[in-house]
Amino acid sequence: MIAKIGRGSSLYGALAYNYQKLEKESAQILFTQKIIQSPDCNYSLEQLSRSFELHLLANRKTEKPILHISLNPDPKDNVSDTDFENMAQDYMRQMGYGNQPFVVFKHTDIDRTHIHIVSVCVDADGRKISDKFEKRRSMAACRTLEKQYGLISAVEKKQEAHNPAFKPVDYKAGDIKSQMASILSYLPKYYQFQTFGAYNAVLSLFNITAQEVIGEYNGIPKQGLVYFALNKQEEKASSPFKASLFGKSAGYLQLQSLCSHNRIKLKDSPVKESVKEKIQSVIRTASNESEFRKKLMEERISIVVRRNAGGRIYGITFIDHKSRSVWNGSELAKNLSANTFNDWWNNNNKKPENPIHKSSFSQKDAMMKTETSQLPNTPDFLIKENMPHTYEQNSFDVLGALLLQAQAEDYEEKLFDSRMKRKIKRRRL
């Protein structure tokens, strides 16, 4: 189990975040302590707020008296409501907040059911309750609760906690925004793409596309991105989602900066030669497009082909999952351009000429090939015989899981925490 402790100055913000989920029926109040009761056993936002008034009025000098804690068991843990209630009380008691007013919300809006606790860290006399060695004490409390309630140890799964779970978006499953967030929040950190088109090529593996939006606001030019979910026919299957919903890493300016950084980083990297050699080696042994795709997958390389309405290939991108680098064909070599593959697959011309032979493999390239194959957290692939011959918006079916399964994240919570931190920084300035 993992505990996250947030502190802030806005009681309303912490309660409203949870109450909104309550209204959407993706959360429920499991337990309350020293909270004003209503005759019908329902809780209004105002009623919850008034329950903390005496402590906040008595507050002496604590700038951030609001506690917003989440307790997150492993997704495989099956925790009953009664256990969640008891865990919340035990945790608060071990952290020194056992006598405080607090309310426990159970969230069910993501795959991992978890609880949030809203409380205050000043006592009835307005004194701050000590948070000395808080992180250390919190970890100790979590280990105790894991043993007490038979939960999976977060320590044993520490490595997995660093590997986000990437799954293709299923627009029919609902909650498209959360599905997208799990990809868009992490993808730029894991894959090195050098252009917007290359970024979109990677997104296509997960049934997502990004579109630039250009306009004016009060006479000032504005440029941004919106994201769409795609169906199997590569058609937009959702309403547009603004990039700002997914954090800074999914925004236009941040991605532009990242592309520039990646271009410099990959310019003289031995990765380029290694990827090129692997592709050209596959060309020598493949007789058609289907075989070419299959053999590339064995090398852990995805290919995204862009065709126009007439079937002509006008773009081709290679995604190497060992080095996590993304390359347009023409960036690698002239004989790997879109026109070359169009001639081979559509015009029945001979396969691309390969100017490099295996014997010319330099020692540096061989070392690079060995190094990339030993990268930590290298994806595992599931190879299928019948692979699509057109633009693979659903290429993930071929890949299997790109990264190991980890605890699902509540991205709305992540954005809420970021907003709280920004408010604190502005206040300090």
KETOR-817247 format. One record per residue: x, z, y of N, C-alpha, C in turn; residue in one letter. Coordinates in steps of 0.02 Angstrom, whole numbers, padded with zeros to 5 digits, always signed. Example, Ala and Ser with C-alpha at 12.3 -4.5 7.8 and 13.67 -1.06 7.14 Angstrom:
! residues 2
+00660+00390-00284+00615+00390-00225+00660+00390-00165a +00642+00354-00112+00684+00357-00053+00645+00394+00002s 
//
This chain:
! residues 429
+00042+00000-00060+00000+00000+00000+00044+00000+00062m +00023-00036+00112+00059-00041+00175+00016-00013+00231i +00044+00031+00273+00009+00058+00330+00038+00029+00394a -00006+00011+00441+00015-00013+00506-00016+00032+00559k +00026+00058+00603+00003+00104+00654+00012+00071+00722i -00044+00064+00758-00043+00037+00826-00065+00089+00876g -00036+00086+00936-00055+00133+00989-00073+00093+01051r -00121+00118+01088-00142+00084+01149-00176+00131+01196g -00199+00103+01252-00233+00144+01303-00307+00129+01307s -00330+00076+01271-00400+00056+01276-00439+00075+01213s -00478+00127+01218-00522+00147+01163-00574+00093+01150l -00602+00066+01204-00653+00014+01196-00626-00046+01158y -00564-00068+01173-00535-00125+01139-00528-00114+01065g -00504-00055+01045-00495-00040+00974-00562-00037+00938a -00611-00005+00969-00677+00000+00937-00713-00067+00936l -00708-00105+00990-00743-00169+00995-00717-00218+00943a -00652-00218+00932-00622-00262+00882-00655-00251+00813y -00663-00188+00794-00694-00172+00730-00770-00182+00731n -00800-00165+00788-00873-00169+00792-00898-00241+00789y -00859-00288+00816-00877-00358+00812-00880-00382+00740q -00834-00358+00699-00835-00375+00628-00896-00342+00594k -00913-00284+00619-00972-00249+00592-01035-00290+00605l -01040-00318+00664-01098-00360+00682-01100-00425+00642e -01041-00449+00623-01038-00511+00583-01045-00497+00509k -01056-00433+00492-01065-00412+00422-01002-00425+00380e -00944-00424+00413-00882-00430+00376-00844-00363+00379s -00879-00311+00399-00850-00243+00399-00907-00193+00395a -00890-00132+00375-00940-00078+00374-00905-00012+00388q -00944+00036+00414-00916+00102+00426-00922+00142+00362i -00864+00163+00336-00863+00201+00273-00868+00276+00283l -00834+00300+00337-00828+00372+00345-00817+00389+00418f -00844+00444+00440-00830+00469+00508-00815+00543+00506t -00775+00566+00552-00760+00637+00559-00765+00657+00632q -00806+00707+00646-00817+00731+00714-00842+00675+00760k -00885+00633+00733-00916+00579+00770-00990+00595+00780i -01017+00582+00840-01086+00597+00855-01132+00560+00807i -01177+00596+00774-01222+00567+00726-01287+00545+00760q -01317+00492+00733-01382+00469+00759-01435+00480+00706s -01498+00488+00727-01552+00501+00679-01558+00448+00624p -01546+00385+00642-01554+00331+00593-01489+00314+00557d -01437+00355+00568-01372+00346+00535-01337+00281+00554c -01359+00250+00608-01324+00191+00633-01280+00212+00692n -01228+00173+00704-01182+00190+00757-01179+00133+00808y -01188+00151+00871-01179+00101+00924-01108+00107+00951s -01085+00055+00985-01018+00056+01014-01012+00112+01066l -01064+00121+01105-01064+00174+01156-01061+00243+01123e -01098+00251+01070-01100+00315+01034-01031+00333+01006q -00998+00283+00977-00931+00295+00950-00883+00313+01005l -00888+00278+01061-00843+00292+01118-00851+00363+01144s -00914+00386+01150-00927+00453+01177-00899+00508+01133r -00889+00492+01069-00864+00542+01022-00792+00562+01036s -00756+00520+01073-00686+00535+01087-00676+00559+01159f -00729+00564+01198-00724+00577+01270-00689+00642+01286e -00707+00696+01250-00678+00762+01266-00602+00762+01257l -00578+00730+01205-00506+00728+01194-00471+00687+01248h -00502+00631+01267-00471+00588+01317-00474+00619+01387l -00528+00656+01402-00532+00690+01467-00481+00746+01472l -00467+00777+01414-00419+00832+01413-00347+00807+01413a -00338+00742+01399-00271+00713+01394-00229+00729+01456n -00168+00751+01443-00125+00770+01498-00081+00712+01523r -00033+00692+01483+00013+00641+01507+00023+00583+01457k -00012+00583+01403+00000+00531+01352-00028+00464+01377t +00017+00414+01383-00004+00349+01410-00042+00307+01359e -00026+00315+01296-00059+00276+01243-00090+00323+01192k -00148+00350+01208-00178+00401+01165-00220+00374+01107p -00230+00308+01105-00275+00279+01054-00236+00258+00992i -00259+00279+00934-00229+00261+00871-00272+00208+00837l -00240+00155+00813-00274+00103+00775-00232+00090+00712h -00254+00119+00657-00215+00118+00595-00250+00075+00543i -00212+00035+00506-00240-00001+00450-00203+00018+00386s -00241+00028+00332-00213+00043+00266-00228-00017+00221l -00176-00046+00193-00182-00110+00159-00157-00107+00087n -00202-00096+00039-00181-00098-00031-00163-00169-00051p -00131-00176-00108-00115-00242-00134-00180-00279-00151d -00183-00345-00143-00244-00383-00159-00269-00372-00231p -00222-00355-00276-00242-00345-00346-00270-00276-00359k -00263-00231-00311-00291-00164-00319-00367-00165-00312d -00400-00131-00356-00473-00126-00354-00491-00056-00329n -00505-00050-00264-00516+00016-00233-00590+00024-00217v -00619+00078-00240-00690+00092-00226-00698+00119-00156s -00760+00118-00131-00773+00146-00065-00755+00220-00061d -00770+00256-00115-00755+00327-00117-00680+00339-00112t -00641+00298-00148-00569+00305-00145-00542+00288-00075d -00571+00236-00044-00551+00219+00024-00564+00277+00071f -00622+00309+00065-00639+00366+00108-00588+00422+00098e -00574+00438+00035-00528+00493+00020-00456+00476+00042n -00437+00412+00032-00370+00391+00053-00361+00398+00128m -00413+00379+00166-00410+00384+00239-00402+00457+00260a -00440+00502+00230-00436+00573+00248-00368+00602+00228q -00344+00583+00168-00279+00608+00145-00223+00584+00191d -00226+00521+00209-00174+00492+00252-00173+00526+00320y -00231+00534+00351-00236+00565+00417-00211+00637+00413m -00226+00672+00359-00204+00741+00352-00127+00744+00346r -00098+00699+00306-00026+00699+00297+00012+00679+00361q -00021+00640+00404+00011+00617+00466-00001+00666+00524m -00038+00720+00511-00050+00771+00563-00112+00760+00603g -00156+00714+00581-00217+00699+00619-00280+00721+00581y -00271+00768+00536-00327+00789+00493-00384+00822+00530g -00372+00850+00589-00425+00884+00627-00452+00841+00684n -00429+00779+00689-00450+00735+00744-00516+00700+00728q -00552+00679+00781-00609+00635+00769-00583+00566+00749p -00613+00535+00699-00593+00467+00681-00650+00432+00643f -00647+00367+00645-00697+00326+00610-00660+00276+00566v -00685+00267+00505-00652+00223+00456-00695+00160+00445v -00667+00102+00458-00701+00038+00447-00670+00003+00386f -00713-00022+00342-00688-00063+00287-00697-00136+00306k -00643-00176+00303-00645-00247+00320-00646-00290+00257h -00691-00337+00255-00697-00382+00197-00694-00455+00218t -00665-00469+00277-00665-00538+00303-00608-00580+00277d -00561-00550+00240-00508-00589+00208-00505-00568+00135i -00464-00604+00096-00461-00591+00024-00441-00520+00007d -00401-00490+00049-00377-00421+00037-00421-00371+00074r -00462-00335+00038-00504-00283+00068-00459-00226+00092t -00471-00202+00153-00428-00150+00181-00469-00108+00230h -00440-00055+00255-00477-00011+00301-00439-00003+00367i -00478+00007+00420-00450+00022+00486-00476+00090+00508h -00432+00128+00539-00450+00195+00563-00438+00197+00638i -00489+00215+00676-00482+00222+00749-00486+00296+00765v -00436+00321+00801-00434+00392+00818-00395+00400+00883s -00380+00463+00901-00340+00478+00960-00283+00525+00938v -00227+00520+00974-00168+00560+00955-00157+00619+01001c -00209+00638+01039-00206+00699+01079-00259+00747+01052v -00242+00811+01049-00288+00860+01021-00341+00881+01072d -00382+00928+01054-00438+00949+01097-00414+00980+01162a -00351+01004+01163-00323+01033+01224-00284+00981+01265d -00284+00919+01243-00251+00866+01281-00178+00858+01265g -00151+00896+01216-00081+00891+01198-00070+00835+01147r -00015+00800+01155+00000+00746+01109+00022+00774+01042k -00006+00747+00988+00014+00767+00921+00080+00731+00905i +00128+00767+00881+00195+00741+00871+00196+00678+00826s +00233+00628+00849+00242+00567+00809+00315+00560+00788d +00351+00616+00786+00421+00616+00766+00428+00592+00694k +00475+00545+00683+00486+00516+00616+00422+00487+00587f +00381+00457+00630+00315+00433+00609+00319+00381+00553e +00363+00332+00561+00368+00279+00511+00390+00306+00444k +00439+00353+00446+00463+00383+00384+00408+00423+00350r +00371+00461+00389+00317+00501+00360+00260+00457+00334r +00247+00402+00369+00195+00356+00347+00213+00324+00281s +00276+00303+00273+00297+00274+00209+00292+00324+00153m +00311+00386+00167+00305+00439+00116+00233+00451+00096a +00188+00450+00147+00116+00459+00133+00089+00402+00090a +00110+00341+00104+00088+00283+00065+00110+00288-00008c +00174+00309-00017+00199+00315-00087+00159+00369-00125r +00142+00422-00090+00102+00476-00121+00033+00450-00140t +00000+00414-00095-00067+00388-00108-00066+00336-00164l -00013+00296-00168-00007+00246-00222-00009+00280-00290e +00029+00334-00296+00030+00371-00360-00036+00406-00373k -00064+00435-00320-00126+00473-00327-00186+00430-00348q -00188+00368-00321-00246+00325-00334-00229+00265-00379y -00170+00266-00408-00151+00214-00456-00145+00145-00425g -00116+00142-00365-00109+00078-00330-00042+00045-00346l -00038-00020-00336+00024-00056-00345+00073-00036-00290i +00135-00023-00309+00185+00000-00261+00207-00056-00215s +00205-00043-00150+00228-00093-00101+00303-00100-00103a +00338-00047-00124+00411-00050-00129+00432-00100-00182v +00398-00098-00239+00414-00144-00294+00399-00216-00276e +00352-00226-00231+00333-00294-00211+00360-00312-00142k +00413-00277-00121+00440-00288-00054+00461-00360-00042k +00492-00390-00092+00515-00459-00083+00456-00506-00074q +00403-00495-00112+00345-00538-00106+00311-00532-00039e +00318-00473-00009+00285-00462+00056+00313-00507+00111a +00373-00535+00099+00403-00578+00149+00385-00651+00138h +00348-00666+00085+00331-00735+00069+00258-00748+00081n +00239-00781+00135+00168-00793+00148+00137-00839+00096p +00073-00835+00088+00038-00876+00040+00011-00938+00075a +00033-00996+00052+00008-01059+00080-00041-01090+00031f -00102-01100+00053-00152-01134+00013-00184-01188+00056k -00201-01245+00026-00233-01297+00067-00301-01274+00092p -00319-01297+00150-00384-01278+00180-00440-01312+00141v -00490-01273+00124-00550-01299+00092-00608-01290+00141d -00626-01345+00175-00676-01340+00228-00744-01318+00201y -00756-01328+00136-00820-01308+00106-00824-01233+00094k -00766-01199+00093-00765-01128+00076-00783-01084+00136a -00786-01113+00196-00803-01074+00255-00743-01037+00284g -00754-01004+00341-00702-00968+00378-00639-01011+00384d -00649-01072+00409-00594-01120+00415-00539-01093+00460i -00558-01058+00512-00509-01032+00559-00458-00987+00525k -00481-00941+00483-00435-00896+00448-00392-00934+00398s -00422-00983+00365-00383-01024+00318-00326-01060+00354q -00342-01089+00412-00291-01123+00451-00238-01075+00476m -00259-01017+00498-00212-00969+00527-00158-00949+00477a -00176-00943+00414-00127-00922+00364-00072-00973+00356s -00085-01036+00376-00035-01090+00372+00000-01098+00439i -00039-01104+00493-00010-01120+00558+00033-01065+00586l +00021-01003+00566+00061-00948+00592+00130-00945+00560s +00138-00977+00502+00201-00971+00466+00239-01037+00457y +00203-01093+00454+00235-01156+00438+00295-01173+00481l +00290-01165+00548+00348-01181+00590+00410-01140+00574p +00401-01081+00544+00457-01038+00528+00493-01060+00464k +00458-01099+00424+00485-01116+00358+00508-01189+00351y +00481-01234+00391+00498-01305+00384+00528-01332+00449y +00581-01371+00442+00616-01399+00499+00594-01471+00510q +00548-01481+00557+00524-01548+00575+00551-01565+00644f +00562-01630+00656+00595-01651+00718+00549-01688+00766q +00490-01705+00744+00442-01741+00786+00372-01714+00773t +00326-01730+00819+00256-01709+00809+00227-01743+00747f +00246-01807+00736+00222-01842+00677+00245-01810+00612g +00307-01786+00612+00333-01752+00552+00296-01685+00541a +00280-01651+00596+00241-01589+00591+00173-01603+00560y +00141-01657+00583+00075-01676+00556+00080-01696+00483n +00137-01725+00463+00146-01744+00393+00145-01683+00348a +00179-01629+00370+00179-01567+00331+00109-01537+00330v +00076-01538+00388+00008-01510+00391-00039-01547+00344l -00028-01612+00334-00072-01651+00292-00073-01626+00220s -00018-01594+00199-00016-01566+00131-00067-01510+00123l -00089-01482+00179-00134-01426+00177-00203-01443+00207f -00218-01508+00210-00283-01531+00235-00296-01512+00307n -00244-01517+00348-00249-01502+00420-00218-01559+00459i -00245-01574+00517-00213-01620+00563-00214-01591+00633t -00163-01606+00672-00159-01584+00742-00166-01644+00787a -00199-01634+00844-00211-01689+00890-00193-01667+00961q -00156-01709+00996-00138-01693+01065-00197-01703+01111e -00204-01658+01160-00257-01662+01210-00223-01664+01279v -00237-01716+01317-00206-01724+01383-00262-01728+01436i -00254-01691+01490-00305-01693+01542-00280-01659+01605g -00327-01644+01649-00312-01611+01712-00358-01552+01722e -00331-01500+01755-00372-01442+01774-00352-01423+01844y -00400-01428+01891-00387-01414+01962-00329-01456+01988n -00327-01519+01965-00276-01565+01988-00208-01556+01956g -00203-01509+01908-00139-01496+01875-00141-01527+01805i -00093-01570+01788-00092-01600+01720-00085-01546+01667p -00125-01552+01615-00123-01504+01559-00114-01543+01494k -00077-01513+01448-00067-01543+01383-00069-01488+01330q -00104-01502+01276-00111-01452+01224-00126-01483+01157g -00144-01440+01109-00160-01463+01041-00225-01433+01017l -00260-01471+00976-00318-01445+00939-00306-01463+00865v -00334-01422+00821-00325-01431+00750-00392-01444+00715y -00391-01486+00664-00450-01502+00624-00435-01492+00550f -00486-01472+00513-00481-01473+00440-00499-01544+00416a -00469-01566+00362-00482-01632+00335-00513-01629+00266l -00551-01681+00250-00578-01685+00182-00531-01730+00140n -00551-01745+00079-00508-01783+00034-00499-01855+00057k -00544-01879+00099-00539-01947+00125-00499-01949+00191q -00463-01894+00205-00423-01886+00266-00463-01891+00330e -00528-01876+00325-00572-01877+00384-00579-01806+00412e -00588-01801+00477-00598-01735+00508-00663-01704+00482k -00657-01644+00457-00714-01612+00424-00733-01546+00458a -00709-01535+00518-00725-01473+00553-00727-01485+00628s -00752-01436+00664-00747-01437+00737-00674-01425+00756s -00654-01444+00816-00585-01432+00837-00572-01358+00851p -00512-01336+00835-00491-01268+00849-00432-01270+00897f -00437-01234+00952-00383-01233+01001-00321-01200+00971k -00263-01226+00990-00200-01198+00965-00192-01124+00983a -00220-01105+01040-00213-01035+01064-00244-00985+01016s -00289-01008+00973-00320-00963+00924-00271-00940+00870l -00216-00977+00863-00170-00964+00808-00103-00937+00833f -00098-00919+00895-00037-00890+00920+00010-00942+00951g +00062-00917+00982+00108-00960+01019+00142-01012+00975k +00158-00995+00912+00196-01040+00868+00158-01104+00853s +00092-01105+00862+00052-01165+00848+00039-01206+00911a +00066-01184+00969+00052-01217+01032+00098-01276+01047g +00077-01317+01092+00111-01380+01108+00183-01368+01133y +00191-01324+01183+00257-01313+01212+00306-01283+01161l +00281-01235+01122+00323-01203+01072+00346-01253+01019q +00301-01297+00998+00319-01346+00947+00367-01398+00975l +00358-01417+01038+00405-01463+01071+00475-01434+01071q +00479-01370+01090+00544-01336+01092+00574-01332+01022s +00532-01318+00973+00556-01312+00904+00582-01379+00878l +00547-01433+00894+00569-01500+00873+00638-01516+00902c +00647-01500+00966+00712-01513+00999+00767-01472+00965s +00752-01409+00950+00801-01366+00917+00818-01393+00848h +00768-01415+00811+00779-01441+00743+00820-01506+00744n +00808-01548+00795+00846-01611+00799+00921-01596+00807r +00937-01547+00848+01007-01528+00858+01035-01497+00794i +00995-01455+00763+01018-01419+00703+01031-01466+00645k +00988-01518+00637+00993-01562+00580+01036-01624+00592l +01057-01634+00655+01093-01696+00673+01154-01706+00629k +01196-01657+00623+01257-01663+00584+01255-01621+00520d +01195-01604+00499+01188-01562+00439+01199-01603+00375s +01234-01575+00326+01243-01610+00262+01178-01617+00223p +01127-01582+00245+01061-01587+00212+01036-01659+00214v +01045-01692+00270+01021-01761+00278+01050-01806+00224k +01114-01804+00214+01146-01847+00164+01124-01829+00094e +01114-01764+00082+01092-01742+00016+01022-01768+00000s +00976-01762+00049+00907-01785+00039+00906-01861+00030v +00945-01896+00072+00947-01969+00067+00972-01992-00002k +01024-01960-00027+01051-01979-00092+01001-01967-00148e +00965-01912-00144+00915-01898-00196+00860-01951-00197k +00837-01971-00137+00785-02022-00132+00810-02089-00159i +00871-02108-00139+00898-02172-00161+00912-02172-00236q +00929-02114-00262+00939-02109-00334+00874-02121-00372s +00819-02095-00344+00753-02104-00374+00732-02177-00371v +00748-02211-00315+00731-02282-00307+00762-02323-00363i +00824-02305-00383+00859-02344-00434+00823-02342-00501r +00786-02288-00514+00755-02280-00581+00679-02290-00581t +00648-02295-00520+00575-02302-00516+00556-02376-00513a +00502-02394-00547+00481-02464-00548+00420-02477-00503s +00384-02425-00483+00326-02434-00441+00313-02370-00400n +00260-02371-00359+00247-02315-00314+00231-02251-00352e +00189-02257-00403+00169-02198-00441+00229-02164-00473s +00273-02203-00502+00333-02176-00534+00380-02146-00482e +00384-02180-00425+00427-02156-00371+00404-02087-00348f +00339-02078-00339+00312-02013-00318+00326-01959-00369r +00315-01975-00432+00324-01926-00485+00397-01903-00488k +00443-01950-00485+00514-01932-00490+00537-01893-00428k +00508-01910-00370+00524-01871-00310+00501-01799-00317l +00443-01790-00347+00417-01722-00357+00462-01682-00402m +00493-01714-00450+00540-01680-00494+00601-01657-00455e +00616-01691-00401+00669-01670-00356+00644-01623-00301e +00582-01605-00306+00549-01561-00257+00547-01591-00188r +00529-01654-00186+00520-01690-00123+00450-01719-00121i +00413-01704-00069+00347-01734-00058+00354-01796-00015s +00308-01842-00024+00308-01902+00017+00239-01910+00048i +00237-01921+00113+00174-01934+00148+00176-02005+00175v +00131-02047+00152+00129-02118+00171+00069-02130+00216v +00081-02163+00273+00026-02178+00319+00011-02253+00315r -00050-02269+00300-00072-02338+00294-00128-02352+00344r -00130-02414+00370-00185-02433+00414-00245-02455+00373n -00298-02476+00407-00359-02495+00371-00348-02552+00322a -00299-02595+00337-00285-02651+00293-00238-02634+00236g -00215-02571+00234-00171-02550+00180-00097-02556+00196g -00081-02583+00254-00010-02591+00271+00021-02522+00285r +00081-02512+00258+00117-02449+00269+00152-02453+00337i +00135-02406+00381+00166-02405+00447+00206-02341+00459y +00206-02296+00412+00244-02234+00420+00257-02201+00353g +00314-02170+00345+00330-02136+00283+00374-02075+00299i +00355-02018+00272+00390-01955+00286+00408-01921+00220t +00468-01894+00216+00491-01858+00157+00499-01784+00175f +00473-01741+00132+00476-01669+00143+00514-01637+00086i +00574-01614+00100+00616-01583+00048+00604-01508+00047d +00576-01484-00008+00556-01413-00010+00614-01367-00028h +00670-01395-00049+00728-01352-00062+00762-01332+00003k +00775-01381+00045+00806-01366+00110+00754-01353+00163s +00690-01366+00146+00633-01359+00193+00644-01400+00256r +00667-01461+00246+00677-01507+00301+00630-01567+00294s +00610-01596+00351+00562-01651+00353+00595-01711+00386v +00588-01770+00354+00623-01829+00379+00578-01890+00378w +00576-01927+00434+00546-01993+00432+00595-02038+00395n +00568-02087+00357+00612-02129+00317+00666-02163+00357g +00649-02189+00416+00698-02225+00458+00752-02179+00484s +00739-02113+00487+00790-02065+00509+00845-02057+00457e +00826-02067+00394+00874-02058+00339+00918-02120+00329l +00885-02178+00328+00923-02240+00317+00877-02300+00331a +00907-02357+00347+00868-02417+00361+00827-02439+00300k +00857-02431+00241+00822-02453+00181+00769-02404+00157n +00756-02351+00197+00703-02303+00180+00647-02304+00232l +00644-02357+00272+00593-02362+00324+00526-02382+00295s +00474-02375+00335+00406-02393+00313+00401-02467+00294a +00432-02510+00333+00429-02582+00318+00459-02598+00249n +00512-02564+00232+00544-02575+00167+00497-02559+00110t +00463-02502+00115+00418-02482+00061+00355-02525+00062f +00333-02549+00120+00276-02594+00122+00293-02660+00086n +00353-02684+00096+00373-02745+00061+00377-02734-00015d +00400-02675-00034+00408-02661-00106+00340-02651-00140w +00297-02610-00110+00234-02592-00144+00176-02639-00129w +00174-02667-00070+00117-02709-00051+00130-02784-00059n +00192-02805-00049+00208-02876-00052+00245-02896-00115n +00251-02847-00161+00283-02860-00226+00354-02888-00219n +00387-02868-00163+00457-02887-00156+00501-02842-00199n +00564-02859-00205+00609-02817-00244+00618-02750-00210k +00635-02699-00248+00643-02632-00221+00700-02631-00169k +00701-02580-00126+00752-02577-00074+00822-02579-00103p +00866-02616-00069+00935-02616-00090+00966-02548-00077e +01008-02527-00123+01038-02461-00117+01113-02467-00107n +01135-02458-00045+01206-02468-00032+01250-02412-00058p +01220-02356-00078+01259-02298-00100+01249-02288-00175i +01303-02278-00211+01299-02267-00283+01317-02195-00298h +01296-02173-00355+01308-02104-00373+01382-02086-00371k +01424-02135-00389+01496-02122-00391+01525-02107-00323s +01489-02127-00268+01513-02115-00201+01493-02048-00173s +01460-02008-00214+01440-01941-00195+01501-01901-00173f +01503-01879-00110+01560-01840-00088+01556-01769-00113s +01613-01735-00113+01614-01666-00136+01570-01623-00092q +01567-01639-00027+01525-01600+00020+01452-01607+00001k +01431-01670-00017+01361-01681-00036+01344-01643-00099d +01391-01644-00147+01379-01610-00210+01371-01535-00199a +01413-01508-00155+01408-01437-00139+01341-01421-00107m +01319-01466-00062+01255-01455-00028+01198-01456-00077m +01202-01501-00125+01148-01506-00175+01144-01442-00215k +01202-01413-00231+01203-01350-00269+01177-01293-00227t +01197-01292-00163+01176-01238-00119+01101-01238-00109e +01072-01296-00095+01000-01299-00082+00960-01282-00144t +00986-01297-00203+00949-01281-00264+00949-01207-00278s +00994-01170-00244+00998-01099-00255+00969-01058-00198q +00934-01091-00152+00903-01056-00096+00854-01004-00122l +00849-00945-00091+00800-00896-00113+00729-00920-00099p +00682-00896-00138+00611-00913-00129+00598-00988-00134n +00637-01024-00174+00625-01095-00183+00557-01105-00216t +00515-01151-00191+00449-01160-00217+00449-01183-00290p +00398-01164-00326+00388-01189-00394+00337-01244-00391d +00344-01296-00431+00301-01354-00428+00266-01367-00494f +00206-01393-00487+00168-01413-00545+00161-01488-00543l +00193-01523-00589+00193-01595-00589+00133-01622-00627i +00098-01670-00597+00041-01702-00630+00056-01775-00641k +00026-01803-00693+00038-01873-00709+00004-01920-00660e -00060-01908-00647-00099-01954-00606-00097-01933-00534n -00052-01963-00496-00044-01944-00426-00076-01996-00382m -00103-01976-00324-00137-02023-00280-00090-02077-00255p -00116-02138-00244-00074-02193-00221-00082-02205-00146h -00125-02166-00114-00136-02175-00043-00113-02113-00006t -00133-02109+00057-00111-02055+00100-00134-01988+00071y -00086-01946+00048-00104-01886+00012-00123-01828+00056e -00184-01828+00082-00205-01769+00119-00209-01709+00071q -00219-01722+00007-00224-01668-00041-00163-01665-00086n -00104-01679-00057-00042-01679-00096-00028-01611-00126s -00057-01560-00099-00044-01493-00124-00064-01487-00197f -00113-01527-00219-00132-01525-00289-00073-01543-00333d -00029-01584-00308+00030-01604-00346+00083-01549-00343v +00088-01516-00285+00142-01469-00274+00132-01403-00310l +00070-01380-00315+00060-01312-00337+00071-01266-00277g +00092-01205-00289+00102-01157-00234+00170-01167-00203a +00172-01179-00138+00236-01189-00104+00276-01125-00099l +00242-01071-00086+00277-01007-00083+00238-00956-00124l +00271-00903-00144+00241-00853-00188+00182-00819-00154l +00135-00796-00194+00076-00762-00168+00096-00695-00139q +00071-00680-00080+00084-00615-00049+00018-00587-00024a +00021-00529+00008-00040-00500+00035-00067-00544+00089q -00133-00557+00087-00164-00597+00139-00163-00558+00204a -00155-00593+00259-00152-00559+00324-00215-00569+00363e -00233-00519+00402-00289-00525+00447-00261-00550+00513d -00269-00616+00526-00237-00646+00584-00272-00628+00648y -00336-00611+00645-00369-00587+00705-00340-00520+00725e -00323-00479+00675-00292-00415+00688-00222-00425+00719e -00187-00475+00692-00119-00490+00717-00122-00510+00791k -00170-00553+00808-00178-00575+00877-00200-00517+00922l -00243-00474+00895-00266-00415+00933-00207-00370+00948f -00163-00358+00898-00104-00317+00909-00058-00348+00961d -00052-00414+00959-00009-00449+01008-00035-00440+01079s -00102-00445+01086-00132-00437+01152-00120-00366+01178r -00126-00316+01133-00115-00247+01154-00043-00237+01177m +00005-00268+01142+00075-00261+01161+00089-00294+01228k +00057-00352+01240+00067-00387+01304+00040-00345+01362r -00016-00311+01350-00045-00270+01403+00002-00212+01420k +00033-00184+01367+00079-00127+01378+00139-00150+01417i +00166-00209+01400+00225-00235+01436+00209-00248+01509k +00150-00278+01522+00131-00292+01592+00124-00226+01632r +00097-00176+01598+00087-00112+01632+00154-00080+01651r +00204-00088+01606+00270-00060+01621+00303-00095+01680r +00291-00162+01685+00320-00198+01742+00288-00176+01808l 
//
